[in-house]
Amino acid sequence: MSMRRDRELSTDENESLKHHLYVCINCKRFDTQLDFLSRLSKKYAQGVGMPSTATIRNIDADTDSDSDSDKA
Amino acid sequence: MTTLNNSESSKNTARRTQLFTEIESHRGYLIRFATAKLRDGAQAEEVVQETLLAALSGVDSFSGQSTLRTWLTGILKFKVIDFQRAVISERARTVSATADDDSADPEWFDKLFDETGHWKEQFSDWQTPDNALEQKQFFEAFEHCMDKLPESARRVFFQREVMGNETEEICKDEAISSSNCWVILHRARVSLRDCINRSWFQGNFG
């Protein structure tokens, strides 16, 4: 299960894994959770859950509009 | 005029303070990223410090096309390469990837399975796991779990799953065989799954 995330499995290995996941509910659940772990890692790399870049944009916008009003 | 200048100056100061806070909030991730590449916490801190300073002085070039973290990571990659170039002639690769693995409990992995080779633990379904991906606390729990991995496992996992590097590249980087790399990755995933399960889905946060 873990290895198929790091290398291509042979046809036999794929068949064997498919069959095993069909009969082993616990393993299927584990496999799903490993999928989630991969997704979580990708989100983590993107900085999801961290302060958004919107703050920078908002500050820029605020500063610009403030400057404009100051000039006016 | 002086009043307007003072007002603009204080706004700029406030803006820079807020930017600093926002950029600074990515330090933990950047240190992990740099440590995965450099294998040295102190060197990683040094490179990240340079990265954050470069980011602060060049924040105007951030277009917002990517996330702030992606932008910072791009700067960090160049800093890491610069650093590696500077020290590559003096550095010897002496750290074995498996040296510290399993040192606390060499049999921890075997203990997860019964005598027939099946999992001892019955895994429960994680309810709406995607909701956790919206919560900052969950990512803190994830970081905490990664920090508990043996050092080499943490580096290998980070390179594979977070940075998305190919295993061949990681093997070369770590000077380990492919099969060793797969074993380390498998154990890291098992350990992380268990930690996240206990600390979040079955624990206080979930």
Interface residues (C-beta under 8 A of the other chain):
Chain A: S2 M3 R5 D6 R7 C24 N26 C27 R29 F30 Q33 L34 F36 L37 S38 R39 L40 S41 K42 K43 Y44 A45 Q46 G47 V48 G49 M50 P51 S52 T53 T55 I56 R57 I59 T63 D66 S67 D70
Chain B: L4 S7 E8 K11 N12 R15 Q18 L19 T21 E22 S25 H26 Y29 V59 F62 G64 T67 L68 R69 T70 T73 H118 W119 Q122 F123 S124 D125 W126 P129 L133 E134 Q135 K136 F138 F139 F142 R160 E161 V162 M163 G164 T167 S178 C181 W182 L185 H186 R189 V190 L192 R193 I196 N197
